[in-house]
Amino acid sequence: MGDVNHAKEWIKEGYTMMNIGSSLQYGTIGLSKIFSEIREEYGVDWH
């Protein structure tokens, strides 16, 4: 499983395809929150 903070460091470097874990690890609501935070912080729009 990926680590959210580790993924954020690579997003800062320009990577756009990062494994931040699964819904089993974080739960669906938790994963949605993580995606929202990344979109806000880095302007990344994943669909």
N, CA, C and O atoms as CSV, one atom per row, in Angstrom:
chain,resi,resn,atom,element,x,y,z
A,1,MET,N,N,0.833,-1.178,0.000
A,1,MET,CA,C,0.000,0.000,0.000
A,1,MET,C,C,0.882,1.247,0.000
A,1,MET,O,O,1.978,1.249,0.559
A,2,GLY,N,N,0.391,2.286,-0.626
A,2,GLY,CA,C,1.118,3.547,-0.670
A,2,GLY,C,C,0.891,4.358,0.592
A,2,GLY,O,O,-0.039,4.097,1.356
A,3,ASP,N,N,1.727,5.316,0.794
A,3,ASP,CA,C,1.625,6.223,1.929
A,3,ASP,C,C,1.229,7.596,1.391
A,3,ASP,O,O,1.855,8.094,0.456
A,4,VAL,N,N,0.214,8.206,1.961
A,4,VAL,CA,C,-0.314,9.475,1.457
A,4,VAL,C,C,0.750,10.567,1.483
A,4,VAL,O,O,0.918,11.278,0.492
A,5,ASN,N,N,1.457,10.716,2.572
A,5,ASN,CA,C,2.469,11.772,2.668
A,5,ASN,C,C,3.604,11.547,1.678
A,5,ASN,O,O,4.124,12.503,1.103
A,6,HIS,N,N,3.990,10.304,1.477
A,6,HIS,CA,C,5.021,9.976,0.492
A,6,HIS,C,C,4.534,10.335,-0.909
A,6,HIS,O,O,5.288,10.892,-1.707
A,7,ALA,N,N,3.283,10.019,-1.208
A,7,ALA,CA,C,2.709,10.347,-2.519
A,7,ALA,C,C,2.678,11.854,-2.726
A,7,ALA,O,O,2.956,12.329,-3.827
A,8,LYS,N,N,2.344,12.613,-1.690
A,8,LYS,CA,C,2.301,14.073,-1.808
A,8,LYS,C,C,3.668,14.633,-2.190
A,8,LYS,O,O,3.755,15.575,-2.979
A,9,GLU,N,N,4.733,14.060,-1.637
A,9,GLU,CA,C,6.079,14.519,-1.980
A,9,GLU,C,C,6.349,14.328,-3.470
A,9,GLU,O,O,6.928,15.207,-4.109
A,10,TRP,N,N,5.938,13.197,-4.028
A,10,TRP,CA,C,6.157,12.936,-5.453
A,10,TRP,C,C,5.241,13.783,-6.323
A,10,TRP,O,O,5.627,14.162,-7.429
A,11,ILE,N,N,4.035,14.089,-5.849
A,11,ILE,CA,C,3.136,14.972,-6.601
A,11,ILE,C,C,3.780,16.350,-6.726
A,11,ILE,O,O,3.684,16.990,-7.773
A,12,LYS,N,N,4.440,16.809,-5.652
A,12,LYS,CA,C,5.147,18.090,-5.698
A,12,LYS,C,C,6.218,18.088,-6.784
A,12,LYS,O,O,6.508,19.126,-7.380
A,13,GLU,N,N,6.806,16.914,-7.039
A,13,GLU,CA,C,7.854,16.783,-8.054
A,13,GLU,C,C,7.288,16.657,-9.465
A,13,GLU,O,O,8.044,16.631,-10.435
A,14,GLY,N,N,5.952,16.577,-9.586
A,14,GLY,CA,C,5.340,16.539,-10.908
A,14,GLY,C,C,4.726,15.209,-11.305
A,14,GLY,O,O,4.128,15.104,-12.376
A,15,TYR,N,N,4.858,14.192,-10.468
A,15,TYR,CA,C,4.242,12.907,-10.785
A,15,TYR,C,C,2.725,13.024,-10.662
A,15,TYR,O,O,2.224,13.702,-9.765
A,16,THR,N,N,1.995,12.367,-11.557
A,16,THR,CA,C,0.533,12.445,-11.532
A,16,THR,C,C,-0.123,11.103,-11.280
A,16,THR,O,O,-1.334,11.049,-11.067
A,17,MET,N,N,0.631,10.023,-11.297
A,17,MET,CA,C,0.043,8.701,-11.064
A,17,MET,C,C,0.696,8.092,-9.831
A,17,MET,O,O,1.775,7.504,-9.912
A,18,MET,N,N,0.038,8.239,-8.699
A,18,MET,CA,C,0.582,7.748,-7.440
A,18,MET,C,C,-0.404,6.800,-6.772
A,18,MET,O,O,-1.615,7.019,-6.819
A,19,ASN,N,N,0.116,5.753,-6.154
A,19,ASN,CA,C,-0.700,4.827,-5.376
A,19,ASN,C,C,-0.734,5.336,-3.941
A,19,ASN,O,O,0.289,5.366,-3.257
A,20,ILE,N,N,-1.921,5.737,-3.494
A,20,ILE,CA,C,-2.025,6.223,-2.108
A,20,ILE,C,C,-2.763,5.231,-1.224
A,20,ILE,O,O,-3.115,5.558,-0.090
A,21,GLY,N,N,-2.997,4.046,-1.715
A,21,GLY,CA,C,-3.683,3.032,-0.930
A,21,GLY,C,C,-4.998,2.645,-1.566
A,21,GLY,O,O,-5.279,3.000,-2.711
A,22,SER,N,N,-5.788,1.928,-0.829
A,22,SER,CA,C,-7.054,1.444,-1.369
A,22,SER,C,C,-8.203,1.804,-0.437
A,22,SER,O,O,-8.001,2.186,0.716
A,23,SER,N,N,-9.412,1.672,-0.968
A,23,SER,CA,C,-10.582,1.956,-0.136
A,23,SER,C,C,-10.694,0.963,1.013
A,23,SER,O,O,-11.310,1.272,2.033
A,24,LEU,N,N,-10.111,-0.222,0.866
A,24,LEU,CA,C,-10.112,-1.181,1.973
A,24,LEU,C,C,-9.231,-0.686,3.112
A,24,LEU,O,O,-9.525,-0.919,4.285
A,25,GLN,N,N,-8.156,-0.006,2.759
A,25,GLN,CA,C,-7.234,0.500,3.768
A,25,GLN,C,C,-7.812,1.718,4.489
A,25,GLN,O,O,-7.731,1.800,5.715
A,26,TYR,N,N,-8.387,2.654,3.758
A,26,TYR,CA,C,-8.837,3.915,4.337
A,26,TYR,C,C,-10.342,4.014,4.505
A,26,TYR,O,O,-10.829,4.874,5.239
A,27,GLY,N,N,-11.079,3.149,3.836
A,27,GLY,CA,C,-12.526,3.282,3.790
A,27,GLY,C,C,-12.890,4.255,2.680
A,27,GLY,O,O,-12.098,5.138,2.349
A,28,THR,N,N,-14.037,4.112,2.118
A,28,THR,CA,C,-14.445,4.938,0.987
A,28,THR,C,C,-14.471,6.418,1.343
A,28,THR,O,O,-14.002,7.243,0.559
A,29,ILE,N,N,-15.004,6.768,2.494
A,29,ILE,CA,C,-15.079,8.171,2.904
A,29,ILE,C,C,-13.679,8.726,3.144
A,29,ILE,O,O,-13.377,9.853,2.751
A,30,GLY,N,N,-12.839,7.947,3.780
A,30,GLY,CA,C,-11.462,8.381,4.029
A,30,GLY,C,C,-10.699,8.615,2.740
A,30,GLY,O,O,-9.957,9.590,2.626
A,31,LEU,N,N,-10.875,7.727,1.764
A,31,LEU,CA,C,-10.193,7.871,0.485
A,31,LEU,C,C,-10.701,9.101,-0.259
A,31,LEU,O,O,-9.914,9.815,-0.879
A,32,SER,N,N,-11.998,9.354,-0.206
A,32,SER,CA,C,-12.565,10.557,-0.832
A,32,SER,C,C,-11.974,11.815,-0.209
A,32,SER,O,O,-11.691,12.783,-0.914
A,33,LYS,N,N,-11.787,11.806,1.109
A,33,LYS,CA,C,-11.204,12.953,1.808
A,33,LYS,C,C,-9.761,13.176,1.358
A,33,LYS,O,O,-9.345,14.314,1.139
A,34,ILE,N,N,-9.005,12.096,1.221
A,34,ILE,CA,C,-7.614,12.207,0.778
A,34,ILE,C,C,-7.553,12.810,-0.621
A,34,ILE,O,O,-6.751,13.711,-0.871
A,35,PHE,N,N,-8.400,12.319,-1.545
A,35,PHE,CA,C,-8.423,12.862,-2.904
A,35,PHE,C,C,-8.784,14.344,-2.889
A,35,PHE,O,O,-8.186,15.133,-3.620
A,36,SER,N,N,-9.750,14.726,-2.070
A,36,SER,CA,C,-10.151,16.137,-1.975
A,36,SER,C,C,-9.001,17.007,-1.487
A,36,SER,O,O,-8.770,18.095,-2.016
A,37,GLU,N,N,-8.282,16.525,-0.475
A,37,GLU,CA,C,-7.150,17.280,0.057
A,37,GLU,C,C,-6.065,17.461,-0.992
A,37,GLU,O,O,-5.494,18.544,-1.114
A,38,ILE,N,N,-5.775,16.405,-1.752
A,38,ILE,CA,C,-4.741,16.490,-2.784
A,38,ILE,C,C,-5.180,17.446,-3.892
A,38,ILE,O,O,-4.377,18.244,-4.375
A,39,ARG,N,N,-6.446,17.370,-4.296
A,39,ARG,CA,C,-6.953,18.294,-5.325
A,39,ARG,C,C,-6.798,19.747,-4.874
A,39,ARG,O,O,-6.346,20.597,-5.641
A,40,GLU,N,N,-7.173,20.023,-3.631
A,40,GLU,CA,C,-7.081,21.382,-3.088
A,40,GLU,C,C,-5.643,21.864,-3.008
A,40,GLU,O,O,-5.320,22.975,-3.430
A,41,GLU,N,N,-4.781,21.011,-2.458
A,41,GLU,CA,C,-3.407,21.418,-2.187
A,41,GLU,C,C,-2.565,21.541,-3.447
A,41,GLU,O,O,-1.730,22.441,-3.544
A,42,TYR,N,N,-2.771,20.645,-4.423
A,42,TYR,CA,C,-1.889,20.595,-5.585
A,42,TYR,C,C,-2.579,20.929,-6.899
A,42,TYR,O,O,-1.925,20.961,-7.941
A,43,GLY,N,N,-3.870,21.174,-6.875
A,43,GLY,CA,C,-4.581,21.486,-8.102
A,43,GLY,C,C,-4.703,20.306,-9.045
A,43,GLY,O,O,-4.901,20.485,-10.247
A,44,VAL,N,N,-4.587,19.099,-8.506
A,44,VAL,CA,C,-4.683,17.882,-9.311
A,44,VAL,C,C,-6.142,17.495,-9.413
A,44,VAL,O,O,-6.853,17.482,-8.408
A,45,ASP,N,N,-6.603,17.178,-10.625
A,45,ASP,CA,C,-8.000,16.792,-10.824
A,45,ASP,C,C,-8.062,15.394,-11.410
A,45,ASP,O,O,-7.985,15.218,-12.626
A,46,TRP,N,N,-8.201,14.397,-10.539
A,46,TRP,CA,C,-8.319,13.009,-10.978
A,46,TRP,C,C,-9.773,12.638,-11.097
A,46,TRP,O,O,-10.597,13.056,-10.283
A,47,HIS,N,N,-10.094,11.856,-12.109
A,47,HIS,CA,C,-11.473,11.388,-12.293
A,47,HIS,C,C,-11.512,9.896,-12.149
A,47,HIS,O,O,-12.578,9.292,-12.267
